[in-house]
Amino acid sequence: MAIPDYQSIMLPLLKLICDEKEHSFRETVYELANRFNLTEAERKELLPSGQQAIFDNRVGWARTYMKKAGLIDSTRRGFFRITTRGKQTLAEGLKEINVNYLKKFTEFLEFQAIKKEAGAVVHDEKEFYDQTPEESIEVGYAKLRKDLAFEMLQRVKGCSADFFERLVVNLLVKMGYGGSRMDAGKAVGKTGDGGIDGIIKEDKLGLDVVYIQAKKWENTQVGRPEVQKFVGALQGQRARKGVFITTSSFSPDARDYASRIDSKVVLIDGNELASLMIDNDLGVSSIAKYEIKKIDSDFFTDE
């Protein structure tokens, strides 16, 4: 089954801890995953940031929201148990517990009021409540990044071949290759040797070199023959490493070929190029930054 949203987790979570005993968060996540019959892949599926499992995050927010409503009480760090109100809630025989139900409790309404005062903007209430706060932020960030990458790739495709060459140089230098920008600029675009557009240092000391092929293609995919030509040029130079960068994409056959040869050849298509430019702050500027913080439980330990 699909990973349940955090509201669907609320009632099963409350039922799981109905014995009034202390339960750990980790144990609860494990037991709930079993009750929802989640596969191993679903249990390990991560948020867009890659920092936390989606299911763990949703269990955490189901617990938090019920805690704000007084159904659950924290006993110590990472542990909690059901409250008297939580027992009374279960006694009602509800089919589900969701945000609308929690609104009957004054404490939860106060919690929501604080969130609104903090500037939370809700465009679609159902969508907002189906997602945890982290998911809402990360989904929004992922969309912004996707739109930015698309716009950036269109700009790159519209630039001249000389500009694209300079772009490749700047990107590789920002990633730590090529030594200085002057060294890289001298090396790239000077060979013209059977499919090789340039040679740069792999590190600042020049202990090894990387051969470059940069193709500013528009709509057609780069196929296996082009990659084979580049690999052949590498072998002619007794080179072991190469990077093939294109504004287009690579055919499945081309990628399969590159993965099976002895030489280490990295294929970077247009989407990957745009992503690397964003990650390395090339051609972009920051307009806002948001830092997400959490309580430092160790700080509040009275020892």
Secondary structure as GFF3:
##gff-version 3
##sequence-region A 1 303
A	DSSP	alpha_helix	6	16	.	.	.	ID=ss1
A	DSSP	beta_strand	23	24	.	.	.	ID=ss2
A	DSSP	alpha_helix	25	35	.	.	.	ID=ss3
A	DSSP	alpha_helix	40	44	.	.	.	ID=ss4
A	DSSP	alpha_helix	54	68	.	.	.	ID=ss5
A	DSSP	beta_strand	72	76	.	.	.	ID=ss6
A	DSSP	beta_strand	79	82	.	.	.	ID=ss7
A	DSSP	alpha_helix	84	91	.	.	.	ID=ss8
A	DSSP	alpha_helix	99	102	.	.	.	ID=ss9
A	DSSP	alpha_helix	106	117	.	.	.	ID=ss10
A	DSSP	alpha_helix	125	130	.	.	.	ID=ss11
A	DSSP	alpha_helix	133	158	.	.	.	ID=ss12
A	DSSP	alpha_helix	161	174	.	.	.	ID=ss13
A	DSSP	alpha_helix	181	187	.	.	.	ID=ss14
A	DSSP	beta_strand	188	193	.	.	.	ID=ss15
A	DSSP	beta_strand	196	201	.	.	.	ID=ss16
A	DSSP	beta_strand	209	215	.	.	.	ID=ss17
A	DSSP	alpha_helix	224	236	.	.	.	ID=ss18
A	DSSP	beta_strand	241	246	.	.	.	ID=ss19
A	DSSP	alpha_helix	252	260	.	.	.	ID=ss20
A	DSSP	beta_strand	264	268	.	.	.	ID=ss21
A	DSSP	alpha_helix	270	279	.	.	.	ID=ss22
A	DSSP	three_ten_helix	297	300	.	.	.	ID=ss23
###
